[in-house]
Amino acid sequence: MSRIPSLGPKPASTGSDYDIEQPPPFCSSQSDASTSTLFVDPLVEQMPHLKDPKVIKAMTKAVSEIAQTRLVLQALGDRPDHETIDRAKEKIALIDENLSKQLEEIVLSQRPAEIDRLEWRSHLADKETQAREAAEKEKQMYISIIQLDEMHESYQKLLKDAEAKLLKIYDSAASAKGEEGENDGGGERVESSGVKEEVNEEVIGILQENASGKGIENINLSRRRLRFLPEAFGKIPGLRVLNMSNNQLEAIPDSIGGLENLEVLNLYSNLLESLPDSIGLLVNLKTLNVSGNKLHSLPDSICHCRSLVELDVSFNNLTYLPTNIGYELVNLRRLSVQYNKINFLPTSIGEMRSLQHLDAHFNELRGLPFTIGKLTNLENLNLSGNFSDLTELPDTFCDLINLKELDLSNNQIHALPDTFGRLENLIKLNLDQNPIVIPPAEVVNEGVEAVKAFMAKRWLDILVAEEEKSMLELKEGTETGWLKRSLSQSTSWLKQQVSSISEYLGTPRGSFRDPWLDQQL
């Protein structure tokens, strides 16, 4: 779509603006003439080489299909996230499993002697029908979720096909015009620049070397313009490092799973749209870089690569991460998912207790799971550039006690969590381009220490107010000695907290006092 020139407003004589992505419906043959006329002027104005009415009509229809498909997707609403889909499938499987057990119990149930055999069979048939109906009713909600996801998937494919069709029409017309111009000018006609597929001699040499029995541990085939990786590469048992970055690979063979000793796999900057399920067999893999490709998803089997320490899937088209990725990649220290289209991080990410670096900037995150607070070893977190989608942080966010660097810029966050002052190790904080109210802008401008101090004082004020309210309620209820001792202990605790905060704020001990704390109880 980006190769098609953007069309500006329709000429003034028409009295309206023209939008290529919102054309009038292409309904029937009767409207063909008027619809085509509407599009001919702006298309020819912006693309003067397109004068064939058939081409204009084909492009008009393709644009209309794109617009209508987008309207349907908009009407469907938000697409369920991957974790919700997985949970729905698990629920359906559990319901089916329980149904099988019920049916088995029904079949094996003993017939009472006083009940006729035919009557008992009828009774069992009724029980079986009731069990099946109950199971179907229970599954219906989960089935609806899956069906909604499937509808999104179908219309996304239709949209992609329609856009590809429009590009093909445009490219064909532009190419034909270019060839015509070259022939008219008497010049030599240029053939389309296809790259001839040739077997790379270096690849052949590596395979021959492996066949001779010589152990190979490191292969670097970066920047060789390779379009495929031979299946035989999966039969190099001693291989530990494989670098295939900056090529034109469109697929990785299933045989890759045979590299049982592989520790580093670099597939950066290729044309991969998917990874083989066999990648889960690389149980010794420590570093995987598949950034800069066209991946729409990661195979669930990637969770089996339990030795992974670093995973880089940035600059792709991912909309989610595998649901169970956190439960199994417990050794992961660095996770880079920036520049994707991820809506939610899976709940299981909280189980990545070894994680130290998480980069998720420039995605479409709508929030963080409450389990994020379990990442107590996390030191660097980048959530910038999620723009209008990220509006708040969960309360558990402040359990990230070892966090040192935090980037929240370019979001829609209005307030930091009340317990933000607990992030004592935080030394770098970026809150630019947020409509931040708590803390105030003047505090934010003073830097990270001022923000932590403000939020710590604010949290203490909240605790004091809650304690005061609680004590007043108790005082109204009873005046026993136990109450007085409790109040005295609470007041002593609050004085200690105020003293600690005073030192934290740089105020000399004893100079920061609240008159309320000095009153006699």
Solvent accessible surface area in square Angstrom, and as a share of the most:
residue,aa,sasa,rsa
1,M,57,0.26
2,S,117,0.75
3,R,144,0.52
4,I,16,0.08
5,P,46,0.29
6,S,99,0.64
7,L,21,0.11
8,G,32,0.30
9,P,101,0.63
10,K,24,0.10
11,P,52,0.33
12,A,101,0.78
13,S,111,0.71
14,T,53,0.31
15,G,70,0.67
16,S,63,0.41
17,D,122,0.63
18,Y,19,0.07
19,D,72,0.38
20,I,25,0.13
21,E,61,0.28
22,Q,101,0.45
23,P,17,0.10
24,P,55,0.34
25,P,83,0.52
26,F,39,0.16
27,C,100,0.60
28,S,56,0.36
29,S,91,0.59
30,Q,168,0.74
31,S,30,0.19
32,D,26,0.14
33,A,76,0.59
34,S,75,0.49
35,T,8,0.05
36,S,20,0.13
37,T,91,0.53
38,L,52,0.26
39,F,1,0.00
40,V,50,0.28
41,D,72,0.37
42,P,4,0.03
43,L,3,0.01
44,V,43,0.24
45,E,106,0.47
46,Q,69,0.31
47,M,1,0.00
48,P,78,0.49
49,H,55,0.24
50,L,3,0.02
51,K,150,0.64
52,D,69,0.36
53,P,101,0.64
54,K,161,0.68
55,V,34,0.19
56,I,3,0.01
57,K,86,0.36
58,A,38,0.29
59,M,0,0.00
60,T,1,0.00
61,K,88,0.37
62,A,0,0.00
63,V,5,0.03
64,S,2,0.01
65,E,59,0.26
66,I,2,0.01
67,A,4,0.03
68,Q,77,0.34
69,T,15,0.09
70,R,71,0.26
71,L,97,0.48
72,V,53,0.30
73,L,21,0.11
74,Q,143,0.64
75,A,89,0.69
76,L,38,0.19
77,G,38,0.36
78,D,102,0.53
79,R,90,0.33
80,P,26,0.16
81,D,43,0.22
82,H,33,0.15
83,E,31,0.14
84,T,50,0.29
85,I,10,0.05
86,D,28,0.14
87,R,85,0.31
88,A,2,0.02
89,K,106,0.45
90,E,89,0.40
91,K,93,0.40
92,I,30,0.15
93,A,62,0.48
94,L,91,0.45
95,I,11,0.05
96,D,55,0.29
97,E,92,0.41
98,N,64,0.33
99,L,23,0.11
100,S,68,0.44
101,K,111,0.47
102,Q,84,0.37
103,L,29,0.14
104,E,103,0.46
105,E,119,0.53
106,I,17,0.09
107,V,108,0.62
108,L,118,0.59
109,S,45,0.29
110,Q,159,0.71
111,R,86,0.31
112,P,47,0.30
113,A,100,0.78
114,E,148,0.66
115,I,49,0.25
116,D,82,0.43
117,R,135,0.49
118,L,129,0.64
119,E,108,0.48
120,W,33,0.11
121,R,145,0.53
122,S,61,0.40
123,H,82,0.37
124,L,31,0.15
125,A,52,0.40
126,D,79,0.41
127,K,82,0.35
128,E,59,0.26
129,T,69,0.40
130,Q,114,0.50
131,A,13,0.10
132,R,108,0.40
133,E,109,0.49
134,A,61,0.48
135,A,8,0.06
136,E,87,0.39
137,K,168,0.71
138,E,105,0.47
139,K,20,0.09
140,Q,95,0.42
141,M,117,0.52
142,Y,40,0.15
143,I,44,0.22
144,S,52,0.34
145,I,43,0.22
146,I,27,0.14
147,Q,92,0.41
148,L,54,0.27
149,D,25,0.13
150,E,97,0.44
151,M,88,0.39
152,H,9,0.04
153,E,94,0.42
154,S,61,0.39
155,Y,63,0.24
156,Q,80,0.36
157,K,129,0.55
158,L,93,0.46
159,L,24,0.12
160,K,117,0.50
161,D,68,0.35
162,A,8,0.06
163,E,37,0.17
164,A,58,0.45
165,K,90,0.38
166,L,0,0.00
167,L,32,0.16
168,K,148,0.63
169,I,32,0.16
170,Y,24,0.09
171,D,48,0.25
172,S,63,0.41
173,A,16,0.12
174,A,33,0.25
175,S,60,0.39
176,A,58,0.45
177,K,88,0.37
178,G,38,0.36
179,E,53,0.24
180,E,90,0.40
181,G,41,0.40
182,E,69,0.31
183,N,75,0.38
184,D,112,0.58
185,G,68,0.66
186,G,70,0.67
187,G,45,0.43
188,E,156,0.70
189,R,126,0.46
190,V,99,0.57
191,E,135,0.60
192,S,108,0.69
193,S,113,0.73
194,G,70,0.67
195,V,95,0.55
196,K,163,0.69
197,E,93,0.42
198,E,121,0.54
199,V,97,0.56
200,N,41,0.21
201,E,147,0.66
202,E,75,0.34
203,V,9,0.05
204,I,67,0.34
205,G,33,0.32
206,I,22,0.11
207,L,40,0.20
208,Q,117,0.52
209,E,64,0.29
210,N,34,0.17
211,A,87,0.68
212,S,91,0.59
213,G,66,0.64
214,K,126,0.53
215,G,67,0.64
216,I,17,0.09
217,E,105,0.47
218,N,99,0.51
219,I,4,0.02
220,N,84,0.43
221,L,0,0.00
222,S,16,0.10
223,R,179,0.65
224,R,84,0.31
225,R,191,0.70
226,L,15,0.07
227,R,89,0.33
228,F,98,0.41
229,L,8,0.04
230,P,27,0.17
231,E,106,0.48
232,A,39,0.31
233,F,1,0.00
234,G,7,0.06
235,K,152,0.65
236,I,1,0.01
237,P,86,0.54
238,G,29,0.28
239,L,1,0.00
240,R,99,0.36
241,V,44,0.25
242,L,0,0.00
243,N,31,0.16
244,M,0,0.00
245,S,5,0.03
246,N,40,0.20
247,N,11,0.06
248,Q,58,0.26
249,L,0,0.00
250,E,113,0.51
251,A,64,0.50
252,I,14,0.07
253,P,18,0.11
254,D,96,0.50
255,S,28,0.18
256,I,3,0.01
257,G,8,0.08
258,G,40,0.39
259,L,0,0.00
260,E,100,0.45
261,N,48,0.25
262,L,0,0.00
263,E,48,0.22
264,V,48,0.28
265,L,1,0.01
266,N,36,0.18
267,L,1,0.01
268,Y,93,0.35
269,S,36,0.23
270,N,7,0.04
271,L,67,0.33
272,L,0,0.00
273,E,91,0.41
274,S,72,0.46
275,L,12,0.06
276,P,17,0.11
277,D,103,0.53
278,S,20,0.13
279,I,2,0.01
280,G,5,0.05
281,L,112,0.56
282,L,0,0.00
283,V,78,0.45
284,N,62,0.32
285,L,0,0.00
286,K,96,0.41
287,T,38,0.22
288,L,0,0.00
289,N,34,0.17
290,V,0,0.00
291,S,5,0.03
292,G,26,0.25
293,N,12,0.06
294,K,92,0.39
295,L,0,0.00
296,H,90,0.40
297,S,39,0.25
298,L,5,0.02
299,P,18,0.11
300,D,89,0.46
301,S,20,0.13
302,I,0,0.00
303,C,4,0.02
304,H,81,0.36
305,C,0,0.00
306,R,121,0.44
307,S,36,0.23
308,L,0,0.00
309,V,46,0.26
310,E,63,0.28
311,L,0,0.00
312,D,28,0.14
313,V,0,0.00
314,S,3,0.02
315,F,106,0.44
316,N,11,0.05
317,N,44,0.23
318,L,0,0.00
319,T,61,0.35
320,Y,54,0.21
321,L,4,0.02
322,P,1,0.01
323,T,3,0.02
324,N,61,0.31
325,I,0,0.00
326,G,0,0.00
327,Y,105,0.40
328,E,39,0.17
329,L,1,0.00
330,V,66,0.38
331,N,71,0.36
332,L,0,0.00
333,R,132,0.48
334,R,100,0.36
335,L,0,0.00
336,S,9,0.06
337,V,0,0.00
338,Q,27,0.12
339,Y,84,0.32
340,N,10,0.05
341,K,98,0.42
342,I,0,0.00
343,N,29,0.15
344,F,77,0.32
345,L,5,0.03
346,P,5,0.03
347,T,55,0.32
348,S,1,0.01
349,I,0,0.00
350,G,0,0.00
351,E,44,0.20
352,M,0,0.00
353,R,110,0.40
354,S,38,0.25
355,L,0,0.00
356,Q,78,0.35
357,H,30,0.14
358,L,0,0.00
359,D,15,0.08
360,A,0,0.00
361,H,29,0.13
362,F,81,0.34
363,N,9,0.04
364,E,70,0.31
365,L,1,0.00
366,R,96,0.35
367,G,16,0.16
368,L,18,0.09
369,P,21,0.13
370,F,143,0.59
371,T,26,0.15
372,I,0,0.00
373,G,6,0.05
374,K,83,0.35
375,L,0,0.00
376,T,53,0.31
377,N,69,0.35
378,L,0,0.00
379,E,64,0.29
380,N,41,0.21
381,L,1,0.01
382,N,31,0.16
383,L,0,0.00
384,S,10,0.07
385,G,1,0.01
386,N,0,0.00
387,F,98,0.41
388,S,82,0.53
389,D,49,0.26
390,L,0,0.00
391,T,63,0.37
392,E,119,0.53
393,L,14,0.07
394,P,15,0.09
395,D,109,0.56
396,T,40,0.23
397,F,0,0.00
398,C,0,0.00
399,D,46,0.24
400,L,0,0.00
401,I,81,0.41
402,N,55,0.28
403,L,0,0.00
404,K,88,0.37
405,E,59,0.27
406,L,4,0.02
407,D,34,0.17
408,L,0,0.00
409,S,8,0.05
410,N,58,0.30
411,N,1,0.01
412,Q,71,0.32
413,I,0,0.00
414,H,95,0.42
415,A,41,0.32
416,L,5,0.02
417,P,11,0.07
418,D,50,0.26
419,T,25,0.14
420,F,0,0.00
421,G,10,0.10
422,R,116,0.43
423,L,1,0.00
424,E,123,0.55
425,N,68,0.35
426,L,0,0.00
427,I,108,0.55
428,K,119,0.50
429,L,37,0.18
430,N,52,0.27
431,L,9,0.04
432,D,86,0.45
433,Q,135,0.60
434,N,20,0.10
435,P,52,0.32
436,I,25,0.13
437,V,95,0.55
438,I,46,0.23
439,P,0,0.00
440,P,42,0.26
441,A,56,0.44
442,E,112,0.50
443,V,22,0.13
444,V,32,0.18
445,N,125,0.64
446,E,129,0.58
447,G,32,0.30
448,V,25,0.14
449,E,101,0.45
450,A,24,0.19
451,V,1,0.00
452,K,6,0.02
453,A,15,0.12
454,F,68,0.28
455,M,0,0.00
456,A,15,0.12
457,K,58,0.24
458,R,75,0.27
459,W,81,0.28
460,L,9,0.05
461,D,68,0.35
462,I,45,0.23
463,L,48,0.24
464,V,24,0.14
465,A,58,0.45
466,E,104,0.46
467,E,47,0.21
468,E,59,0.27
469,K,134,0.57
470,S,49,0.32
471,M,14,0.06
472,L,97,0.48
473,E,102,0.46
474,L,70,0.35
475,K,106,0.45
476,E,150,0.67
477,G,66,0.63
478,T,48,0.28
479,E,102,0.46
480,T,68,0.39
481,G,40,0.38
482,W,148,0.52
483,L,1,0.00
484,K,111,0.47
485,R,146,0.53
486,S,31,0.20
487,L,15,0.07
488,S,63,0.41
489,Q,127,0.57
490,S,23,0.15
491,T,15,0.09
492,S,54,0.35
493,W,108,0.38
494,L,0,0.00
495,K,80,0.34
496,Q,111,0.49
497,Q,61,0.27
498,V,11,0.06
499,S,22,0.14
500,S,62,0.40
501,I,26,0.13
502,S,1,0.01
503,E,88,0.40
504,Y,88,0.33
505,L,66,0.33
506,G,65,0.62
507,T,38,0.22
508,P,96,0.60
509,R,166,0.61
510,G,44,0.42
511,S,73,0.47
512,F,61,0.25
513,R,135,0.49
514,D,57,0.30
515,P,111,0.70
516,W,61,0.21
517,L,8,0.04
518,D,66,0.34
519,Q,87,0.39
520,Q,170,0.75
521,L,111,0.55
